[in-house]
Amino acid sequence: MGEREAGVSERTALPAEDEEARARSRAERRGRNGGDTGADEPDEIEEEIDSLRADIDRLVSELDRRRHAALDWRAQLSRHAGKLAIAGGAVVVLVAVRISARRRRQDPVHKLAELATGLRMIARDPERLVSGLEGRRQADPLAFARAAALTAGGILARQWFTRVVERQARRMG
């Protein structure tokens, strides 16, 4: 216990004077007893044991406090609200881009442009159309479910993000 160990807070570390006084006391006892540490008086041994117990109690209390701080998810959320808000915002942006791209593909003007491009390709090389259709895959039956899940996820993420930002604004303001 001579040195303060890394990660122990100031309030649980033993003051250097106390530690030095204990060391001097032990050295004096050894000197009185001719260097034989086994001949300490029972009262002195009991005092040392009580002192060590108090040190251990302080360390255990500090560990318990740190455990509570690390596992308190509400405190962790409030401590990292900014990072979580940024991550939530990034998810919302990604979902919005994905939805925007899907809507753009469904836009009638976009569909006409694709049709015109396809007709030009057919006019240039009709054989390419036949070979392209042979390798075409079938429509995905789960596409609707994926789209609904993405939309719902975007809505939920946006609502959560709004709540976090409002809560943080209330705390600051």
C-alpha positions as CSV (number, residue, x, y, z in Angstrom):
1,M,0.0,0.0,0.0
2,G,3.1,2.2,0.0
3,E,2.3,3.9,-3.4
4,R,-1.0,5.1,-4.7
5,E,-2.1,2.7,-7.4
6,A,-3.2,4.0,-10.8
7,G,-6.9,4.7,-11.1
8,V,-7.6,5.2,-7.4
9,S,-9.2,8.5,-6.7
10,E,-7.6,11.1,-4.4
11,R,-10.3,10.6,-1.7
12,T,-9.5,6.8,-1.4
13,A,-5.7,7.1,-1.6
14,L,-4.0,7.0,1.7
15,P,-2.2,10.2,2.7
16,A,1.5,9.8,2.4
17,E,2.0,11.0,6.0
18,D,-0.2,8.2,7.3
19,E,1.7,5.6,5.3
20,E,5.0,7.0,6.4
21,A,3.9,7.0,10.1
22,R,2.8,3.4,9.8
23,A,6.2,2.4,8.3
24,R,8.1,4.3,11.0
25,S,6.0,2.6,13.7
26,R,6.7,-0.9,12.2
27,A,10.4,0.0,12.0
28,E,10.5,1.1,15.6
29,R,8.7,-2.1,16.7
30,R,11.2,-4.2,14.7
31,G,14.1,-2.2,16.4
32,R,12.6,-2.8,19.9
33,N,12.1,-6.4,19.2
34,G,15.6,-6.9,17.7
35,G,14.3,-7.1,14.2
36,D,11.9,-9.9,14.9
37,T,8.6,-8.9,13.4
38,G,6.8,-11.8,14.9
39,A,7.1,-10.5,18.4
40,D,4.7,-7.5,18.0
41,E,2.4,-6.8,20.9
42,P,-1.2,-8.1,20.3
43,D,-2.6,-4.5,20.6
44,E,-0.2,-3.3,17.9
45,I,-1.2,-6.2,15.6
46,E,-4.8,-5.4,16.2
47,E,-4.3,-1.7,15.4
48,E,-2.5,-2.7,12.2
49,I,-5.3,-5.1,11.2
50,D,-7.9,-2.4,11.9
51,S,-5.9,0.1,9.8
52,L,-5.7,-2.4,6.9
53,R,-9.4,-3.1,7.2
54,A,-10.2,0.6,7.0
55,D,-7.9,0.8,3.9
56,I,-9.7,-2.1,2.3
57,D,-13.1,-0.6,3.1
58,R,-12.2,2.6,1.4
59,L,-11.0,0.7,-1.7
60,V,-14.1,-1.5,-1.8
61,S,-16.3,1.6,-1.5
62,E,-14.5,3.3,-4.4
63,L,-14.8,0.2,-6.5
64,D,-18.5,0.0,-5.7
65,R,-19.0,3.7,-6.6
66,R,-17.2,3.1,-9.9
67,R,-19.3,0.0,-10.7
68,H,-22.4,2.0,-10.1
69,A,-21.2,4.8,-12.4
70,A,-20.1,2.4,-15.2
71,L,-23.3,0.4,-15.2
72,D,-25.8,3.2,-14.8
73,W,-27.2,3.3,-18.3
74,R,-29.2,6.6,-17.7
75,A,-26.0,8.4,-16.6
76,Q,-24.1,6.9,-19.5
77,L,-26.9,8.1,-21.9
78,S,-26.8,11.6,-20.5
79,R,-22.9,11.6,-20.4
80,H,-22.7,10.6,-24.1
81,A,-25.9,12.3,-25.4
82,G,-24.0,14.3,-28.0
83,K,-22.3,11.3,-29.5
84,L,-25.5,9.3,-29.6
85,A,-27.3,12.3,-31.2
86,I,-24.7,12.5,-33.9
87,A,-24.9,8.7,-34.5
88,G,-28.7,8.9,-34.6
89,G,-28.5,11.9,-37.0
90,A,-26.2,9.9,-39.3
91,V,-28.7,7.0,-39.3
92,V,-31.5,9.3,-40.1
93,V,-29.5,10.9,-43.0
94,L,-28.6,7.5,-44.4
95,V,-32.2,6.3,-44.3
96,A,-33.4,9.6,-45.9
97,V,-30.9,9.3,-48.7
98,R,-32.0,5.7,-49.3
99,I,-35.7,6.7,-49.4
100,S,-34.9,9.7,-51.6
101,A,-33.1,7.4,-54.1
102,R,-36.0,5.0,-54.1
103,R,-38.6,7.7,-54.7
104,R,-36.4,9.2,-57.4
105,R,-36.4,5.8,-59.2
106,Q,-40.2,5.7,-58.9
107,D,-40.6,9.3,-60.3
108,P,-42.4,9.2,-63.7
109,V,-39.9,11.6,-65.3
110,H,-37.0,9.3,-64.2
111,K,-38.9,6.3,-65.5
112,L,-39.4,7.9,-68.8
113,A,-35.7,8.8,-69.0
114,E,-34.8,5.1,-68.2
115,L,-37.3,4.0,-70.9
116,A,-35.7,6.3,-73.5
117,T,-32.2,5.0,-72.6
118,G,-33.4,1.4,-72.9
119,L,-35.1,2.0,-76.2
120,R,-31.8,3.6,-77.6
121,M,-29.9,0.5,-76.4
122,I,-32.4,-1.8,-78.1
123,A,-32.1,0.2,-81.3
124,R,-28.3,-0.1,-81.3
125,D,-28.0,-3.8,-80.4
126,P,-31.2,-5.9,-80.1
127,E,-29.3,-9.1,-79.4
128,R,-28.0,-7.5,-76.2
129,L,-31.6,-7.2,-74.9
130,V,-32.2,-10.9,-75.3
131,S,-29.0,-11.9,-73.5
132,G,-29.7,-9.3,-70.7
133,L,-33.2,-10.7,-70.1
134,E,-31.9,-14.3,-69.7
135,G,-29.8,-13.5,-66.7
136,R,-32.3,-11.2,-65.0
137,R,-33.3,-12.1,-61.5
138,Q,-36.8,-12.3,-60.2
139,A,-38.4,-9.6,-58.0
140,D,-37.5,-9.9,-54.3
141,P,-40.7,-10.8,-52.4
142,L,-39.3,-9.2,-49.2
143,A,-38.7,-5.8,-50.8
144,F,-41.9,-4.4,-49.4
145,A,-41.0,-5.6,-45.8
146,R,-37.5,-4.1,-46.1
147,A,-38.9,-0.8,-47.3
148,A,-41.5,-0.7,-44.5
149,A,-38.8,-1.6,-41.9
150,L,-36.5,1.1,-43.2
151,T,-39.3,3.7,-43.1
152,A,-40.3,2.8,-39.6
153,G,-36.7,2.8,-38.5
154,G,-36.2,6.3,-39.9
155,I,-39.4,7.6,-38.2
156,L,-38.4,6.1,-34.9
157,A,-34.8,7.3,-35.1
158,R,-36.0,10.9,-36.0
159,Q,-38.4,10.9,-33.0
160,W,-35.7,9.6,-30.7
161,F,-33.2,12.1,-32.0
162,T,-35.7,15.0,-31.5
163,R,-36.4,13.9,-27.9
164,V,-32.7,13.7,-27.1
165,V,-32.0,17.1,-28.5
166,E,-35.0,18.6,-26.7
167,R,-33.9,17.0,-23.4
168,Q,-30.4,18.2,-23.8
169,A,-31.6,21.7,-24.6
170,R,-33.8,21.7,-21.5
171,R,-30.8,20.7,-19.3
172,M,-28.6,23.4,-20.8
173,G,-31.2,26.2,-20.9
